[in-house]
């Protein structure tokens, strides 16, 4: 029973860290704020994360990565054309932005920009996160007729463009940059799919 309670507390702390990074940034998120936001006992943070903020940040990046990877995978399963996959993903991201009044963005990009040059541990976690998104996109493109190296390069461009569009959308407080990215990617991916067929 104690193990389950401990796992729930740890999960709440990670969940809170993800949300606070999205709203305040990594540097702007103090550990006391995380504990308070999670409704966790004060001593629980160092019990579950004895290595401190970096360890909690790493777990937050991993959780955000897993969620986005699941979104990409589910969208790929439910879509016939590559452009439809991008459209579904962008719809979810646009909804997240508008529902949060453009306060929530991608915690992985936030941590990368803030800490990538200061913490090898967090830079590595972010690199792994991006790779966990590029890999399923690569596999999807290969399954739709793209050769492996070209699929990997294109998947990297797709993830990079969507990530950049989220940042520009937040700055402009508009989903238009995301929609423009989706339109450009749909044209690129669907034309490439037709050429490969």
C-alpha positions in Angstrom: 0.0 0.0 0.0 2.8 2.4 0.9 4.5 1.7 -2.5 1.3 2.7 -4.3 1.0 5.9 -2.3 4.7 6.7 -2.9 4.3 6.0 -6.7 1.2 8.4 -6.7 3.2 11.1 -4.9 6.1 10.7 -7.3 3.7 10.9 -10.3 2.0 14.0 -8.9 5.4 15.7 -8.4 6.4 14.9 -12.0 3.0 16.0 -13.3 3.3 19.3 -11.5 6.8 19.9 -12.7 5.6 19.4 -16.3 2.8 21.9 -15.9 4.9 24.5 -14.1 7.7 24.2 -16.7 5.1 24.9 -19.4 3.8 28.0 -17.5 6.9 29.4 -15.8 9.9 27.8 -17.4 12.4 25.5 -15.8 14.4 28.2 -14.2 11.2 29.9 -12.9 10.0 26.8 -11.2 11.2 26.4 -7.6 11.0 23.1 -5.8 8.8 24.5 -3.0 6.3 25.6 -5.7 6.3 22.1 -7.2 5.6 20.5 -3.8 2.8 23.0 -3.1 1.3 22.6 -6.6 1.4 18.8 -6.2 -0.1 18.9 -2.7 2.7 16.6 -1.6 4.3 16.4 1.8 7.4 18.7 2.1 9.9 15.9 2.5 8.6 13.9 -0.3 10.5 15.6 -3.1 13.9 14.7 -1.8 12.7 11.2 -0.8 11.5 10.5 -4.4 14.1 12.7 -6.1 17.2 12.7 -3.9 19.3 14.2 -6.8 17.1 17.3 -6.7 15.6 19.5 -9.4 17.6 18.1 -12.3 16.3 14.6 -11.6 12.7 15.9 -11.4 13.2 17.9 -14.5 14.5 14.8 -16.3 11.4 12.8 -15.3 9.2 15.7 -16.4 10.9 15.8 -19.9 10.4 12.0 -20.1 6.7 12.3 -19.3 6.1 15.0 -21.8 8.0 13.0 -24.4 5.9 9.9 -23.8 2.7 11.9 -24.1 3.6 13.5 -27.4 5.0 10.2 -28.7 1.6 8.6 -27.9 -0.2 11.4 -29.7 2.0 10.9 -32.8 1.6 7.1 -32.7 -2.2 7.2 -32.2 -2.6 9.8 -35.0 -0.5 7.6 -37.3 -2.7 4.6 -36.5 -5.9 6.5 -37.2 -4.8 8.3 -40.4 -4.6 7.1 -44.0 -2.3 9.8 -45.4 0.8 11.4 -43.9 -0.7 14.9 -44.1 -3.6 13.7 -42.0 -1.3 12.6 -39.2 0.2 16.1 -39.1 -3.3 17.6 -39.1 -4.4 15.5 -36.2 -1.3 16.4 -34.1 -1.6 20.1 -35.0 -5.3 20.1 -34.0 -4.4 18.7 -30.5 -1.5 21.2 -30.1 -3.6 24.1 -31.3 -6.3 23.1 -28.8 -3.7 23.0 -26.0 -2.5 26.5 -26.8 -6.0 28.1 -27.1 -7.4 26.3 -24.0 -4.5 27.6 -21.9 -4.7 31.1 -23.4 -1.2 30.4 -25.0 0.4 29.9 -21.6 1.2 26.2 -22.2 3.9 25.2 -24.7 6.1 22.2 -25.1 8.1 21.6 -21.9 10.8 19.8 -23.8 11.6 22.9 -25.9 11.5 25.1 -22.8 14.0 22.9 -21.0 16.2 22.7 -24.1 16.3 26.4 -24.6 16.9 27.2 -20.9 19.1 24.4 -19.7 20.6 22.7 -22.8 24.0 24.5 -22.4 24.0 24.3 -18.6 23.0 20.7 -17.8 24.3 17.7 -19.8 21.7 15.5 -18.0 18.8 17.7 -19.1 20.2 18.3 -22.6 20.4 14.5 -23.0 16.9 14.0 -21.7 15.6 16.6 -24.3 17.6 15.0 -27.1 16.1 11.6 -26.2 12.7 13.2 -26.1 13.0 14.6 -29.6 14.4 11.3 -30.9 11.3 9.5 -29.4 9.2 11.7 -31.7 11.4 11.5 -34.7 11.6 7.7 -34.6 7.9 6.9 -34.9 7.5 9.5 -37.7 10.4 7.9 -39.5 8.8 4.5 -39.1 5.5 5.8 -40.4 7.2 7.4 -43.5 9.2 4.2 -44.2 5.9 2.2 -44.0 4.5 4.7 -46.6 7.3 4.1 -49.1 10.1 6.5 -48.1 13.6 5.1 -48.0 15.1 5.0 -44.5 17.7 7.8 -44.5 15.3 10.1 -46.4 12.5 9.2 -44.0 14.7 10.0 -41.0 15.7 13.4 -42.5 12.1 14.3 -43.3 10.9 13.2 -39.9 13.5 15.4 -38.2 12.3 18.3 -40.3 8.7 17.6 -39.5 9.3 17.5 -35.7 11.5 20.6 -35.9 8.9 22.6 -37.9 6.0 21.6 -35.5 8.1 22.5 -32.5 9.1 25.9 -34.0 5.5 26.6 -34.9 4.4 26.0 -31.3 6.9 28.6 -30.1 5.9 31.2 -32.8 2.2 30.5 -32.0 2.8 31.3 -28.4 4.7 34.5 -29.2 1.9 35.6 -31.6 -0.9 34.3 -29.4 -2.4 32.7 -32.5 -2.6 29.2 -33.9 -1.9 30.5 -37.4 1.8 29.6 -37.4 0.8 26.0 -36.4 -1.8 25.9 -39.2 0.7 27.2 -41.7 3.3 24.6 -40.7 0.6 21.9 -41.0 -0.4 23.1 -44.5 3.2 23.2 -45.7 4.0 19.7 -44.2 0.8 18.2 -45.6 1.7 19.4 -49.1 5.3 18.1 -48.7 4.3 14.7 -47.2 1.3 13.9 -49.3 3.1 14.8 -52.6 6.1 12.7 -51.5 3.8 9.8 -50.6 2.2 9.9 -54.1 5.6 10.0 -55.7 6.7 6.9 -53.7 3.5 5.0 -54.5 
